[in-house]
């Protein structure tokens, strides 16, 4: 048996393909892990339910969205990254539900050419409006470099935070009450808690990492950060987040066929490859520095929902993430765009990973206040 970095004897789930690369994984007596066990329970409870009840719930939701937005130009928001889930969401919102969405896209400077083309084809095919929020590249570059030097796991938190702020501001501007999310439990039910930082709107964490690990010469003038009150109240009583694909019999392969034929969409190859940074992060930084291959979670989710067999998942895991030539090309582009030397990048990769909790955090502050409140009023 091999040993993982967390000193656990290596074990892989007998039902999905999650393994001890998640330090918190737990196996039952049959060799099934907590991830697939919990996923299947929730799928049976919320997704694989009576079709009549499911359709009734969906029809009621769509009617509410239409009625609440009857006097507005748009009755809902959708995020559009150009990936499979968001592209299919845009298709069903217009063609199946007859909604009038405003598509919101965040340009953080890392869009692939194919992503730009796919997004253009989608909005043209569906005749919908697109709102693109463009980040200040110098500021965002400085933030990403600070996160790299900090050696925290969730560098993508910066993009997720910016998307959250952009969606909130657009919803207020156009008085839109509903955000249809491309998140779906059928293909995203498995994700270990330690493989990311869940508090995406934790502006204090971003600010402290930038203060301690950034170059110090560039002030953040356009990248919007929340104060503690805004963090506590973010998203409340403003816009309802609806994971609309959970109301459908969503199948990834079928969705691919539809968007390819109906929206002139072209495949990137892998999940989230529409972003050059995300591709490098998931194909290089996570597996080499953090010993994490997110394909395990992605394929395990599909296995749990019956869209992939375990053998197919294991076979896909045998494929290399990047060829040696692709690695060299991607590394060269990554270093040049961020203005990082090979030496500094190697130092970053060799630095021991640190926790987001090692830096100041609104989430930590909230937990402390909650603990004090319970101690006083229990």
C-alpha positions as CSV (number, residue, x, y, z in Angstrom):
1,X,0.0,0.0,0.0
2,X,1.1,3.6,-0.7
3,X,0.8,6.4,1.7
4,X,-0.9,9.7,1.1
5,X,0.6,13.0,2.4
6,X,-1.8,12.9,5.4
7,X,-0.2,9.5,6.5
8,X,-3.4,7.5,5.9
9,X,-3.1,4.1,4.3
10,X,-4.2,4.5,0.8
11,X,-7.8,3.5,0.1
12,X,-10.2,4.1,-2.7
13,X,-14.0,4.0,-2.6
14,X,-15.6,0.8,-3.9
15,X,-18.7,2.7,-5.2
16,X,-17.2,5.9,-6.6
17,X,-13.5,6.8,-7.2
18,X,-12.8,9.2,-4.3
19,X,-9.8,8.2,-2.3
20,X,-7.6,9.3,0.6
21,X,-6.3,12.3,-1.3
22,X,-9.2,13.8,0.8
23,X,-7.8,13.7,4.3
24,X,-11.3,13.7,5.8
25,X,-12.7,10.8,3.8
26,X,-14.5,8.1,5.8
27,X,-15.3,4.6,4.6
28,X,-18.0,2.3,5.9
29,X,-17.8,-1.5,6.4
30,X,-18.6,-2.1,2.7
31,X,-15.8,0.2,1.5
32,X,-18.1,3.0,0.4
33,X,-17.1,6.5,1.2
34,X,-19.0,9.3,2.9
35,X,-19.0,11.4,-0.3
36,X,-21.0,9.0,-2.5
37,X,-23.2,7.7,0.4
38,X,-24.3,11.3,1.2
39,X,-24.6,12.2,-2.5
40,X,-26.9,9.3,-3.3
41,X,-29.1,10.0,-0.3
42,X,-29.5,13.6,-1.4
43,X,-30.0,12.6,-5.1
44,X,-32.8,10.2,-4.1
45,X,-34.4,12.8,-1.8
46,X,-34.2,15.9,-4.0
47,X,-33.4,15.0,-7.6
48,X,-34.8,11.5,-8.4
49,X,-38.3,12.2,-7.1
50,X,-41.7,11.7,-8.6
51,X,-41.7,13.3,-12.1
52,X,-45.2,14.8,-11.6
53,X,-44.1,16.5,-8.3
54,X,-40.9,17.6,-9.9
55,X,-42.7,19.2,-12.9
56,X,-45.2,20.8,-10.6
57,X,-42.5,22.5,-8.6
58,X,-40.7,23.6,-11.7
59,X,-43.8,25.0,-13.3
60,X,-44.6,26.9,-10.2
61,X,-41.1,28.4,-10.0
62,X,-41.1,29.5,-13.6
63,X,-44.5,31.1,-13.3
64,X,-43.3,33.0,-10.2
65,X,-40.2,34.3,-12.1
66,X,-42.3,35.4,-15.0
67,X,-44.9,37.1,-12.9
68,X,-42.4,38.9,-10.7
69,X,-40.5,40.2,-13.7
70,X,-43.5,41.1,-15.9
71,X,-42.8,44.8,-15.8
72,X,-39.0,44.5,-16.3
73,X,-36.9,44.1,-19.4
74,X,-35.4,41.0,-17.8
75,X,-37.0,38.5,-15.5
76,X,-33.9,36.7,-14.3
77,X,-30.1,36.7,-14.4
78,X,-27.9,33.9,-15.6
79,X,-24.1,33.6,-15.3
80,X,-22.5,32.7,-18.5
81,X,-18.9,31.3,-18.4
82,X,-19.1,29.5,-21.7
83,X,-18.9,26.1,-19.9
84,X,-21.3,23.2,-20.4
85,X,-23.6,23.9,-17.5
86,X,-24.0,27.6,-18.0
87,X,-24.4,27.3,-21.7
88,X,-27.1,24.6,-21.3
89,X,-28.8,26.7,-18.7
90,X,-29.0,29.7,-21.1
91,X,-30.6,27.3,-23.7
92,X,-33.3,25.9,-21.5
93,X,-34.1,29.3,-19.9
94,X,-35.0,30.7,-23.3
95,X,-36.1,27.8,-25.4
96,X,-37.8,25.6,-22.8
97,X,-39.0,28.1,-20.2
98,X,-39.6,31.2,-22.3
99,X,-37.7,33.4,-19.9
100,X,-36.0,36.7,-20.6
101,X,-32.6,36.4,-19.0
102,X,-29.8,38.9,-18.8
103,X,-26.6,36.9,-19.2
104,X,-23.7,38.1,-17.0
105,X,-20.1,37.3,-17.7
106,X,-17.0,38.1,-15.7
107,X,-13.9,38.8,-17.8
108,X,-10.9,38.3,-15.5
109,X,-8.4,38.4,-18.3
110,X,-8.1,34.6,-18.6
111,X,-10.8,33.7,-21.2
112,X,-9.7,31.3,-23.8
113,X,-10.4,32.3,-27.4
114,X,-12.8,29.4,-27.7
115,X,-14.7,30.6,-24.6
116,X,-15.1,34.1,-26.2
117,X,-16.4,32.5,-29.4
118,X,-18.7,30.1,-27.6
119,X,-20.3,33.0,-25.5
120,X,-20.7,35.0,-28.7
121,X,-22.5,32.1,-30.4
122,X,-24.7,31.5,-27.4
123,X,-26.0,35.0,-27.1
124,X,-26.5,35.4,-30.8
125,X,-28.3,32.0,-31.2
126,X,-30.7,32.8,-28.3
127,X,-31.0,36.6,-29.0
128,X,-30.3,37.5,-25.4
129,X,-28.4,40.5,-23.9
130,X,-24.9,40.0,-22.4
131,X,-23.5,42.1,-19.6
132,X,-19.7,41.7,-19.3
133,X,-18.0,42.9,-16.2
134,X,-14.3,43.4,-17.0
135,X,-11.9,43.4,-14.0
136,X,-8.9,45.7,-13.9
137,X,-6.1,43.4,-15.0
138,X,-3.3,45.0,-13.1
139,X,-5.2,44.7,-9.8
140,X,-6.4,41.2,-10.5
141,X,-2.9,40.1,-11.5
142,X,-1.5,41.5,-8.3
143,X,-4.2,39.7,-6.3
144,X,-3.6,36.4,-8.0
145,X,0.2,36.7,-7.4
146,X,-0.4,37.3,-3.7
147,X,-2.6,34.2,-3.4
148,X,0.0,32.1,-5.2
149,X,2.7,33.3,-2.8
150,X,0.4,32.7,0.2
151,X,0.2,29.1,-0.8
152,X,-3.5,28.9,0.1
153,X,-5.6,26.4,-1.8
154,X,-8.4,28.4,-3.3
155,X,-6.9,30.9,-5.7
156,X,-10.2,30.8,-7.6
157,X,-11.8,32.5,-4.6
158,X,-10.9,35.8,-6.2
159,X,-12.9,35.1,-9.3
160,X,-15.8,33.7,-7.4
161,X,-15.9,36.8,-5.1
162,X,-15.8,39.1,-8.1
163,X,-18.6,37.2,-9.8
164,X,-20.8,37.4,-6.6
165,X,-20.3,41.2,-6.4
166,X,-21.0,41.7,-10.1
167,X,-24.2,39.6,-10.0
168,X,-25.4,41.5,-6.9
169,X,-24.8,44.9,-8.5
170,X,-26.4,44.0,-11.8
171,X,-29.5,42.6,-10.0
172,X,-29.9,45.9,-8.1
173,X,-29.3,47.9,-11.2
174,X,-32.0,46.1,-13.2
175,X,-34.3,45.2,-10.3
176,X,-34.0,41.5,-11.1
177,X,-35.1,39.1,-8.3
178,X,-33.9,35.8,-9.5
179,X,-30.5,34.4,-10.4
180,X,-30.6,31.0,-12.2
181,X,-27.4,29.1,-11.3
182,X,-25.8,26.5,-13.5
183,X,-24.8,24.6,-10.3
184,X,-26.4,21.1,-10.4
185,X,-26.3,18.2,-8.0
186,X,-26.3,15.7,-10.8
187,X,-22.7,16.5,-11.8
188,X,-21.4,18.5,-8.8
189,X,-22.5,16.6,-5.7
190,X,-19.0,15.5,-4.6
191,X,-16.4,18.0,-3.4
192,X,-14.3,17.6,-0.3
193,X,-14.5,20.6,2.1
194,X,-10.7,20.9,2.3
195,X,-10.3,21.2,-1.5
196,X,-11.5,24.8,-1.5
197,X,-12.3,27.7,0.8
198,X,-16.1,27.8,1.1
199,X,-16.5,31.5,2.2
200,X,-16.2,33.1,-1.2
201,X,-17.3,36.5,-0.1
202,X,-14.8,36.7,2.7
203,X,-13.3,40.1,1.7
204,X,-11.1,40.3,4.9
205,X,-9.4,37.1,3.9
206,X,-8.6,38.5,0.4
207,X,-7.5,41.8,1.9
208,X,-5.2,40.3,4.5
209,X,-3.6,37.9,2.0
210,X,-3.0,40.8,-0.4
211,X,-1.6,43.0,2.4
212,X,0.9,40.3,3.6
213,X,1.8,38.6,0.4
214,X,1.3,41.3,-2.3
215,X,3.9,43.6,-3.8
216,X,2.6,46.4,-1.8
217,X,2.8,49.0,-4.5
218,X,-0.7,48.8,-6.0
219,X,-3.8,49.9,-4.1
220,X,-7.0,48.1,-4.9
221,X,-9.2,50.9,-6.4
222,X,-11.7,48.9,-8.5
223,X,-11.8,45.4,-7.1
224,X,-14.7,45.7,-4.7
225,X,-14.4,44.3,-1.2
226,X,-17.1,44.0,1.4
227,X,-17.1,45.3,4.9
228,X,-18.1,43.0,7.8
229,X,-21.8,44.1,7.7
230,X,-22.0,43.6,3.9
231,X,-20.4,40.2,4.4
232,X,-23.0,39.2,7.0
233,X,-25.9,40.5,4.9
234,X,-24.7,39.7,1.4
235,X,-27.4,38.3,-0.8
236,X,-30.1,38.4,1.8
237,X,-33.5,39.8,0.9
238,X,-32.2,40.8,-2.6
239,X,-32.0,38.0,-5.1
240,X,-33.1,34.4,-5.0
241,X,-30.5,31.9,-6.2
242,X,-32.2,29.1,-8.1
243,X,-30.2,26.0,-9.1
244,X,-32.7,25.4,-11.9
245,X,-30.9,22.4,-13.4
246,X,-31.8,20.4,-10.3
247,X,-35.4,20.6,-11.3
248,X,-34.6,18.9,-14.6
249,X,-33.5,15.4,-15.6
250,X,-30.1,17.0,-16.3
251,X,-27.7,14.7,-18.2
252,X,-24.2,16.1,-19.1
253,X,-23.8,14.1,-22.3
254,X,-27.3,15.0,-23.6
255,X,-26.7,18.7,-22.7
256,X,-23.4,18.6,-24.7
257,X,-25.2,17.3,-27.8
258,X,-27.9,20.1,-27.5
259,X,-25.6,23.0,-27.1
260,X,-23.3,21.8,-29.9
261,X,-26.1,21.4,-32.4
262,X,-28.3,24.3,-31.2
263,X,-25.8,27.0,-30.1
264,X,-22.8,26.2,-32.3
265,X,-20.9,25.5,-29.1
266,X,-17.5,23.8,-29.3
267,X,-16.0,21.5,-26.7
268,X,-13.0,22.5,-24.6
269,X,-12.1,18.9,-23.6
270,X,-12.5,19.1,-19.8
271,X,-14.6,20.7,-17.1
272,X,-13.7,24.4,-16.6
273,X,-11.2,24.5,-19.4
274,X,-12.9,27.6,-20.8
275,X,-10.6,29.6,-18.4
276,X,-6.9,29.4,-19.1
277,X,-6.1,30.1,-15.5
278,X,-8.6,27.5,-14.2
279,X,-7.1,24.9,-16.5
280,X,-3.6,25.6,-15.3
281,X,-4.7,25.7,-11.7
282,X,-6.5,22.3,-11.9
283,X,-4.0,20.6,-14.2
284,X,-0.8,21.8,-12.7
285,X,-1.0,23.7,-9.4
286,X,-3.6,21.5,-7.5
287,X,-2.1,18.1,-8.4
288,X,1.6,19.1,-8.1
289,X,1.5,21.3,-5.0
290,X,-1.6,20.2,-3.2
291,X,-1.8,16.5,-4.4
292,X,-5.4,17.0,-5.5
293,X,-6.9,15.9,-8.8
294,X,-10.4,17.4,-9.1
295,X,-11.3,14.9,-11.7
296,X,-11.9,12.4,-8.9
297,X,-14.7,14.6,-7.5
298,X,-16.1,15.4,-11.0
299,X,-16.3,11.8,-12.1
300,X,-17.5,10.6,-8.8
301,X,-20.5,13.0,-9.0
302,X,-21.4,11.6,-12.4
303,X,-21.0,8.0,-11.1
304,X,-23.4,8.8,-8.2
305,X,-26.0,10.2,-10.6
306,X,-25.7,7.2,-13.0
307,X,-24.1,9.2,-15.8
308,X,-20.8,7.4,-15.7
309,X,-19.8,3.9,-14.5
310,X,-17.0,3.5,-11.9
311,X,-14.9,1.6,-14.5
312,X,-15.3,4.5,-16.9
313,X,-14.2,6.9,-14.2
314,X,-11.1,4.8,-13.3
315,X,-10.2,4.7,-17.0
316,X,-10.5,8.4,-17.4
317,X,-8.2,8.9,-14.4
318,X,-5.5,7.0,-16.2
319,X,-5.3,9.7,-18.9
320,X,-2.6,12.3,-18.3
321,X,-3.8,15.8,-17.4
322,X,-1.4,17.5,-19.8
323,X,1.2,16.2,-22.3
324,X,4.8,17.4,-21.6
325,X,4.6,19.8,-24.6
326,X,1.2,21.2,-23.4
327,X,2.7,21.7,-19.9
328,X,5.6,23.7,-21.3
329,X,3.3,25.8,-23.4
330,X,0.8,26.5,-20.6
331,X,3.6,27.2,-18.1
332,X,5.2,29.7,-20.4
333,X,1.9,31.5,-21.0
334,X,1.0,31.5,-17.3
335,X,4.4,32.9,-16.2
336,X,4.5,35.5,-18.9
337,X,0.9,36.8,-18.2
338,X,1.5,37.0,-14.5
339,X,5.0,38.3,-14.9
340,X,6.5,35.6,-12.7
341,X,9.9,34.1,-13.2
342,X,10.4,30.3,-13.4
343,X,12.5,30.6,-10.2
344,X,9.7,32.3,-8.2
345,X,7.1,29.9,-9.5
346,X,9.2,26.9,-8.4
347,X,9.6,28.5,-5.0
348,X,5.8,28.9,-4.8
349,X,5.4,25.3,-5.8
350,X,7.9,24.1,-3.2
351,X,6.4,26.2,-0.4
352,X,4.3,24.2,2.1
353,X,0.6,24.8,1.7
354,X,-1.1,27.2,4.2
355,X,-4.6,27.5,5.3
356,X,-6.9,30.4,4.5
357,X,-7.5,30.4,8.3
358,X,-3.8,31.5,8.8
359,X,-4.9,34.9,7.6
360,X,-7.6,37.2,9.0
361,X,-11.1,36.3,8.1
362,X,-14.6,37.6,8.3
363,X,-15.8,33.9,8.6
364,X,-13.6,33.4,11.7
365,X,-14.9,36.7,13.2
366,X,-18.5,35.5,12.6
367,X,-17.8,32.2,14.3
368,X,-16.3,33.9,17.3
369,X,-19.3,36.3,17.6
370,X,-21.7,33.4,17.3
371,X,-19.8,31.4,20.0
372,X,-19.9,34.4,22.4
373,X,-23.6,34.9,21.7
374,X,-24.4,31.3,22.5
375,X,-22.3,31.5,25.7
376,X,-24.2,34.5,26.9
377,X,-27.7,33.6,25.9
378,X,-27.7,29.8,26.2
